[in-house]
């Protein structure tokens, strides 16, 4: 089980390495494995990696939290359109409002994941 989780998280890490960190709302289709399976793999590893390996744990924690950035492809497209509108590609702020709501949901999901991640520790 740990070997499979490690492989899945390694695949996910390769995707993360190719992304710009300031982008909100990435399409789930970029993920190498289903989002829930990646979340489970990260949880398993976070509860298996000893606390005396802080660098590894920090990378896993960041990956766990960043997973919230991945949303259904249609929502990612909505966010991209909204960001383009706000960036001066025409339109008005009202047209970008659905994208801003989606970004706020992502931020909330990331905060929730960060709180959850704090409890993911190996048994003593």
MISE-394381 format. One record per residue (C-alpha): x, y, z; residue number from 1; residue in three letters. Coordinates in pm, 1 decimal. Each point is the difference from the previous one (the first is absolute). Layout:
BEGIN
+----------+----------+----------+-----+---------+
:       px :       py :       pz : num : residuo :
+----------+----------+----------+-----+---------+
:        X :        Y :        Z : NUM :     ALA :
...
+----------+----------+----------+-----+---------+
//
This chain:
BEGIN
+----------+----------+----------+-----+---------+
:       px :       py :       pz : num : residuo :
+----------+----------+----------+-----+---------+
:      0.0 :      0.0 :      0.0 :   1 :     UNK :
:    280.8 :    241.1 :     88.2 :   2 :     UNK :
:    178.8 :    -74.2 :   -327.3 :   3 :     UNK :
:   -310.7 :     85.3 :   -203.1 :   4 :     UNK :
:    -61.8 :    317.8 :    202.3 :   5 :     UNK :
:    363.3 :    101.9 :    -49.7 :   6 :     UNK :
:    -22.9 :    -52.0 :   -376.4 :   7 :     UNK :
:   -324.8 :    196.5 :    -23.7 :   8 :     UNK :
:    139.9 :    290.3 :    201.2 :   9 :     UNK :
:    319.3 :     -2.9 :   -207.7 :  10 :     UNK :
:   -213.3 :     26.4 :   -316.7 :  11 :     UNK :
:   -193.3 :    287.6 :    159.1 :  12 :     UNK :
:    326.1 :    172.4 :     93.6 :  13 :     UNK :
:    108.5 :     -3.9 :   -363.4 :  14 :     UNK :
:   -321.6 :    180.1 :    -93.6 :  15 :     UNK :
:     49.1 :    256.8 :    276.4 :  16 :     UNK :
:    356.0 :     66.5 :   -115.5 :  17 :     UNK :
:   -131.2 :    104.1 :   -341.4 :  18 :     UNK :
:   -256.6 :    253.1 :    129.2 :  19 :     UNK :
:      9.6 :    369.6 :     81.3 :  20 :     UNK :
:    -78.5 :     33.4 :    373.1 :  21 :     UNK :
:   -195.8 :    325.2 :    -33.2 :  22 :     UNK :
:   -274.3 :   -157.2 :   -212.7 :  23 :     UNK :
:   -336.6 :    -74.9 :    162.3 :  24 :     UNK :
:   -241.6 :   -263.0 :   -122.2 :  25 :     UNK :
:    197.3 :   -262.0 :   -187.4 :  26 :     UNK :
:   -191.2 :   -260.5 :   -202.1 :  27 :     UNK :
:    -25.2 :   -341.0 :    166.4 :  28 :     UNK :
:     83.5 :   -155.8 :   -336.4 :  29 :     UNK :
:    363.4 :    102.5 :     63.7 :  30 :     UNK :
:     18.8 :   -240.8 :    294.1 :  31 :     UNK :
:    170.5 :   -333.0 :    -68.6 :  32 :     UNK :
:   -247.9 :   -183.1 :    227.4 :  33 :     UNK :
:   -350.7 :     76.9 :    131.1 :  34 :     UNK :
:      0.8 :    281.0 :    256.4 :  35 :     UNK :
:   -151.2 :   -209.8 :    280.1 :  36 :     UNK :
:    253.6 :   -278.9 :    -52.1 :  37 :     UNK :
:    282.4 :    252.8 :     15.2 :  38 :     UNK :
:   -146.9 :    145.5 :    318.7 :  39 :     UNK :
:    -14.5 :   -349.3 :    151.2 :  40 :     UNK :
:    359.0 :    -73.3 :   -107.3 :  41 :     UNK :
:    123.2 :    324.5 :    155.6 :  42 :     UNK :
:   -188.8 :    -76.7 :    322.4 :  43 :     UNK :
:    153.4 :   -346.3 :     14.1 :  44 :     UNK :
:    349.6 :    134.8 :    -47.5 :  45 :     UNK :
:    -50.4 :    281.8 :    250.7 :  46 :     UNK :
:   -106.4 :   -255.4 :    260.7 :  47 :     UNK :
:    298.1 :   -221.1 :    -86.9 :  48 :     UNK :
:    294.3 :    239.0 :    -34.6 :  49 :     UNK :
:    166.7 :     59.5 :    338.6 :  50 :     UNK :
:     -3.9 :    346.8 :    153.2 :  51 :     UNK :
:    381.4 :      1.0 :     -5.2 :  52 :     UNK :
:    -12.7 :     42.7 :   -379.5 :  53 :     UNK :
:   -132.4 :    358.0 :    -10.4 :  54 :     UNK :
:    106.3 :     79.0 :   -358.4 :  55 :     UNK :
:   -186.3 :   -298.8 :   -140.0 :  56 :     UNK :
:   -303.7 :     67.1 :    216.1 :  57 :     UNK :
:     -3.5 :    367.1 :   -107.1 :  58 :     UNK :
:     -3.8 :   -100.0 :   -367.4 :  59 :     UNK :
:   -284.4 :   -244.3 :     61.8 :  60 :     UNK :
:   -194.3 :    261.8 :    197.0 :  61 :     UNK :
:     40.3 :    255.6 :   -277.5 :  62 :     UNK :
:   -114.8 :   -252.1 :   -257.7 :  63 :     UNK :
:   -300.4 :    -88.7 :    215.8 :  64 :     UNK :
:   -106.5 :    363.2 :     34.1 :  65 :     UNK :
:     73.2 :     86.9 :   -364.3 :  66 :     UNK :
:   -226.7 :   -281.2 :   -118.1 :  67 :     UNK :
:   -290.5 :    236.5 :     73.8 :  68 :     UNK :
:    116.7 :    209.9 :   -297.7 :  69 :     UNK :
:   -118.2 :   -273.1 :   -235.1 :  70 :     UNK :
:   -365.8 :     42.2 :    -91.4 :  71 :     UNK :
:   -227.3 :   -146.8 :   -267.7 :  72 :     UNK :
:    112.0 :    110.5 :   -344.1 :  73 :     UNK :
:   -312.7 :    209.5 :    -63.1 :  74 :     UNK :
:     59.9 :    193.4 :    321.7 :  75 :     UNK :
:    366.2 :     49.7 :    -91.2 :  76 :     UNK :
:   -108.8 :    146.6 :   -335.5 :  77 :     UNK :
:   -243.4 :    233.2 :    179.0 :  78 :     UNK :
:    279.3 :    119.5 :    229.1 :  79 :     UNK :
:    237.6 :     55.4 :   -292.0 :  80 :     UNK :
:   -263.3 :    209.8 :   -181.7 :  81 :     UNK :
:    -65.2 :    204.4 :    314.0 :  82 :     UNK :
:    369.2 :     62.6 :     55.6 :  83 :     UNK :
:     36.7 :    109.8 :   -363.2 :  84 :     UNK :
:   -288.3 :    244.3 :     43.0 :  85 :     UNK :
:    152.2 :    144.4 :    314.2 :  86 :     UNK :
:    336.3 :     20.5 :   -173.5 :  87 :     UNK :
:   -133.5 :    237.7 :   -261.9 :  88 :     UNK :
:   -132.8 :   -231.4 :   -269.3 :  89 :     UNK :
:   -328.8 :    188.9 :    -18.2 :  90 :     UNK :
:   -328.4 :    -50.0 :    176.9 :  91 :     UNK :
:    -83.3 :    122.5 :    346.0 :  92 :     UNK :
:     41.6 :   -110.1 :    359.0 :  93 :     UNK :
:   -348.3 :   -151.1 :     14.6 :  94 :     UNK :
:     95.9 :   -253.6 :   -266.0 :  95 :     UNK :
:    300.0 :   -102.9 :    210.1 :  96 :     UNK :
:   -203.9 :    -48.4 :    317.9 :  97 :     UNK :
:    -60.5 :   -377.0 :    -46.5 :  98 :     UNK :
:    374.2 :    -48.5 :    -41.2 :  99 :     UNK :
:     71.5 :    197.4 :    314.2 : 100 :     UNK :
:   -247.9 :   -214.6 :    194.9 : 101 :     UNK :
:    172.2 :   -313.2 :   -130.9 : 102 :     UNK :
:    340.3 :    135.7 :    104.3 : 103 :     UNK :
:   -135.7 :     73.4 :    346.6 : 104 :     UNK :
:   -124.9 :   -361.2 :     23.2 : 105 :     UNK :
:    348.7 :   -120.1 :    -93.7 : 106 :     UNK :
:    157.7 :    219.7 :    267.9 : 107 :     UNK :
:   -242.5 :   -136.3 :    259.1 : 108 :     UNK :
:     71.3 :   -358.2 :   -110.3 : 109 :     UNK :
:    372.5 :     66.6 :     34.1 : 110 :     UNK :
:    -47.1 :    136.9 :    352.6 : 111 :     UNK :
:   -208.4 :   -305.1 :     91.5 : 112 :     UNK :
:    264.6 :   -233.2 :   -144.3 : 113 :     UNK :
:    268.4 :    177.7 :    201.1 : 114 :     UNK :
:   -199.7 :    -52.9 :    318.5 : 115 :     UNK :
:    -58.1 :   -366.3 :    -86.9 : 116 :     UNK :
:    366.2 :    -51.4 :    -82.4 : 117 :     UNK :
:     99.5 :    109.3 :    349.5 : 118 :     UNK :
:   -160.7 :   -312.9 :    141.3 : 119 :     UNK :
:    166.8 :   -238.5 :   -248.3 : 120 :     UNK :
:    287.6 :   -137.4 :    202.5 : 121 :     UNK :
:    150.5 :   -343.8 :     41.1 : 122 :     UNK :
:   -100.2 :   -195.2 :    310.5 : 123 :     UNK :
:    224.1 :     65.0 :    298.4 : 124 :     UNK :
+----------+----------+----------+-----+---------+
//
